[in-house]
Structure formats: C-alpha cells, structure tokens
C-alpha cells in the first residue's frame, strides 16, 4: 500500500525531504514504519522516531501496534517555552 509521509523540522533534515510516498506492506504498523524509516535514513532518523510523534491520518498515535493510514506526519520532539 502507498502512504504519504510528511516530515517536519529535524525529521525533514534526517530524510533530506519534506514529503514522500512510500510503499509499505498492507497492515503495517507504526513499529514497522519506524523500522523502515531507520533503515532508509539511518541514525539521525532513529533519534527522531525514538523520541518524536506521529500523526496518522491527523491523529496523534503512540501505540507501536497501531496500523498506519494513508498519511503519516513525522514530528520531532518539540520544546516549549
């Protein structure tokens, strides 16, 4: 299945792009997606996915067993002030 992935801030820096379409197995989970992104983009992306957030079809998801949807936004951790 094809999913749209949008990267923000440090996630975009790690991926070297703001957005892409990625083919991933049907029924893939957030855990699967994290592994794919780390394999594709290495250590910088690993830091982002281990501490960042994911919006799946516009809703924040943290459960690694949650199925990915049609669109995933990858957000690095944010500091407020």
ABEGO torsion letter per residue (X at the ends): XBBBBBBBEAAAAAAGBABBBBBBBBGBBAAAAAAAAAAAAEAAAAAAAAABBBBBGGBBBABAABBBBABBBBBBBBBBX
